[in-house]
């Protein structure tokens, strides 16, 4: 990758997000506006939360491949001149009794001091990222982020968070729990949606009438790509730049897409959508989450935005490094 000379001389910051489904890297420099300027991104699907035991213990193979992925991405960040690297882990890591062992393995392989953050902290970082795009300025807003292990929901007014919470309704978690990785019946989809509704009913009472809804996370990005079309997704795996702003989807469109996806077996789904195997396996459960959130919160449309925890963390890192 060739960069202009002034970018090559700038301090570079790297944020690594260790989720239940994937490990994601963003490298950025200080931007001229509120947002950092992204230099590069990368993503490795490791499914840290896959096959977690009833006692919450992580699958040893998932731990190892995730720690290896963090090491590879941190090496990539260093090779591109990142001077500050931070890595945060979310749902799968914070729920397991194996957290300390996982942290130790990550540090052993990469030298990274992995931060395992709370759901509330995760929600705050996500909202910082969304608000930096000025899509929720001077409005009452509902922001949700669909991950592999959890979904974060934030209610805000005029860029000030009023309520936020983290709920154990991630796409990977529910795909495994309800055995919804292949062709999925309407009955199973309804069961997933009923579970989602039950989980979020408490925060629904606090929502009021949001004037704008924003969805982020892997499921939302995939749904937006399917709606934009045509796929396949580029070999780099990076979503098109248009999603850095937003792509609007109506509730009816989300429902139609969910029905289309669940009626296909995994092989057909991969062929017709261009989704990679791991995303194709969990997209139905993820779409159930999005569709039910839109129903519960009475959203007629949602702006899908390809930003998230990493962007919020980069903002924080750059602000903390500002000598002023």
N, C-alpha and C positions, 0 to 999 in steps of 0.2 A: 504494500500500500504506500503510495507517494503522497506526502502532505506538504502544503505550503511551508516555506521556511519559518514563518512566524508561529505556526502551529507546532512545528518540530521543537521550538525552543520553550514552549509553554509548559508549565507544570501540568502533569497529567494525573488524574485521579481514577481509581478503579473500584467499582462496587460489585461484589459477588453475592447473589441472592441464592441461598440454599433452601429450595422448597421441597415439598413432599413428592413432587413429580419430576422437577428438573433443577439444574444448577445453571444460573444465568450470569453473564458478565457484561458490564458496560464500562467503557473507558471514555473519559471526557476531559475537556479543559474548561476553564472559566469562560462563560459566554459573555457577550456584550450586554445582554438583557438579564432577566431574572433566571432563565434556565441555563444549565450547562450546555456546551456544544459537544455532542457525542462524536467520538472518533471511531469507535468500533464496538460491536456487540457480538456475543457468542452464547450458545446454549447447548447444554448436554443433558439429555434425558437419562436420569439415573434411578428414578422412582424410589427414593429413600424410604417413603412410607409404604412401599409394597410389601405385602405379606407380614405386616407387623403382627406380633402375637397378641392374644387376648390380654396379656399382662402389659402390653404396650412396648415390649422389647422389639428392637429393630432387627430385621433380617441381616445376618452378618455379611452376606454377599452385597446387599444394598448399601450397607455402611461402607464397605471397601470400595465399591465402584464410585460412590459419591465422594469419598475422600480423595480418590485418584483424580476425579474430574475437577475438584477444587484445586488440586495441585497443578494440573495442566492449565487451568484457566489463570491461576495466579502467575505461573511461568509466562504465559502469553502476555499478561498485563505488564510484567517486568520487562519483557522483550520489546514492548512498545513504549517503554519509558515511563511507566506509571511510577510516581514517587510516593503516592499514598494509596494503600490498598486496604479495604475493609471488607469483611465477609460476615453476613448475618444469616442465621438459620431460623426457620419458622416452625410451622405446625408439627411436623414429624419429630423434629429435634426437641422441641420444648415439651412434648407430651411423654417422651420416653424416659424410663429410668436409666437408659444407657447414655444420657447426654454427655456426661463427663468423659466416658470412654471414646465417644465419637469426637468430641473436641480434641482429645489427646491424639487420636489418629490423624486428624486433619493437621494439627500442628506438627506432628512428626513428618508428614509427607510434604507439607507446603511452607511451614514456618508461619502460617496464618493463625492468629488468635481469634478463633471463631466466636462470634457473639450470638448467643441463643436468646432471641427477643420475645417479649410477650405479645399476645394478640393485639392489645391496645397500642403498643408501640408500633407494631406492623401497620395497623390502621392509620396511625398518625403519619407515618412516612408515605403511605399511599396517598393520603389526602394532600400532603405537601406537593407531591408530584402532580396530581391532577390540578390543584389550584394554581400551579405555576403556568398552566396553559390558558388561564383566564377564561375558562369555559364556564366556571361557576361564579364568576364575579357578581356581587350585588344580587344574588338570588338565594332562594332556599333550595338546597340540593340534596340529592341522595346519591351516594357513591358506593359501589360495591366492587370487590375484587374477588374473582373466583380462582382459587388455587387448587392444588392437588389434595391437600388435607383439610383446608379450611376456607371459609369465605368471610371477608371482612366487610362490614357495613358501617358507613359513616353518614350521619345526618348533620348538615351544616347550614348556617345562615350567614350570608355576606362574608364568606371565607373563614368563618369562625365555627369550629366543631362544637356541636351541641351534645351529640350522643355518638358513641362508636362502640362496636363490639366485634368479637371474633367468634365464629360459629363453626362447629366440627362438621361441615357439609361440603368438603372438597370433592372434586371430580374423581380423583383416584380412589379416595375413601369410599364414596358411594357406589362407584362402579364395581368395586370388590364386594362390598357389603350386600348389594342387591344382584350380584352376578349379571351385570348389564354391559358386558364388554362386546358381545356379539349382537346378533339380532335380538331385539328387546320388545316384548309384548306391551300392549297398551296398559295391561294390568300392572306390570312391573314399573313402567314409567309413572303411573299414577301413585304407586307406593313410594317411589323416590320423592315425588312432588309433595305427597302428604307429609313425609318426614321433614322435608325442607320447611314447609309451612309451620309445622309444629315447633321447629327450632327457632324460627325468626318471629313468631307471633308476638313475643314480648316487646321487641323493638318497634314493631309495626305500630303499636299504640302511641309511640313517641314521634312518629314520622310527620304527622300533619300533612299538609299538601305541598310536596316538593314541586318546584316549577321546572326542574331539570334533573334528569337521571343520567349517570355516567357509569359505564361498566368497564372494568379493566381485568387483566389476568389472561391466562392462556386460553381458556374457553372462549372468552369474549373476542380475543384476537382471531381465533379459528373461525368463529361464527361470522365475523366481519369479512374475513377473507373468502369464505364460502359465498357470502352475499355479493361481494364485489366481483369475484370470478374474473376470468377463468383460472382455475388451478391447472397444473400443479404449482405448488409453492416453489419459489426459486431454490436452487441447490444450496445456496448459502443458508437457507432456513430463516432468513431475516424478513419480517413483514415489510410491505412497501411503505415508503415514507408517508403516504397519505394517512396512515393510521396514527402517525404522531400527532395529527390534529384531531380528527375523529371521523367516524363513519356511523351514520344514524340507521338504526333498525327499528321497524315497527314491531309491536307485540305480535301481530298476525304473522309477520315474516318469521319471527323466532319460532312460533308454534309450528308453522309449515316446515321449517328446516328441521326441527326436532322430529316430526313425524317421518319425514324423508329419511333421516339418518337412522332412526331406530328400526326401520323396516328392512334394512340391509344387513347381511352378515358381514363379518370383519373384512373378508377378502373383497367383497363387492364395494364396501364402504371405502376402502383404500383406493380401489381402482377408479371409482366415480368421483371421489372428492380430492384425491391427491394428498390426503393427510398421511403422515407417517404412522407406522404401526402403533406406537405408544399413545399418540394423540387420538388416533382412530379408535383405540380401545376404550378411551374414557370420555369421548366427546358426547355420547348420548347422556351419560350421567351429568356432565357439565351443562349441556343444553337444558336438561330438566331443571337444574338449579336456576339458570337464568330465566327460563320461562316462568317458573313458579314465583321468583322474586318479582317479576314484572306484574304477575297477577296479584300477589299479596299486597304490593305497594301501589297497585292500580296505575302502572306506567303504560302509557300508550306508545311510547317510543323510548329508546335509550341510545345515548351516544357512546359508541365503543371507542375506547382510547388506548393505544398501545404504549402506556406508561405504567409504572408501578413502583414497587418498593425500591428498586435500584435507583430510580430517578430521584426519589425523595432522599435516599441516602447520599447520593452525589451532591444534591443541593446542600445538605447538612455539612458534608465534608468540606465543600468549597467555602461555605460561610464560616466554618470554624477555622479555616486556614487564612482568612482575610485579616491582614495585620491591622486594619482600621477597626 
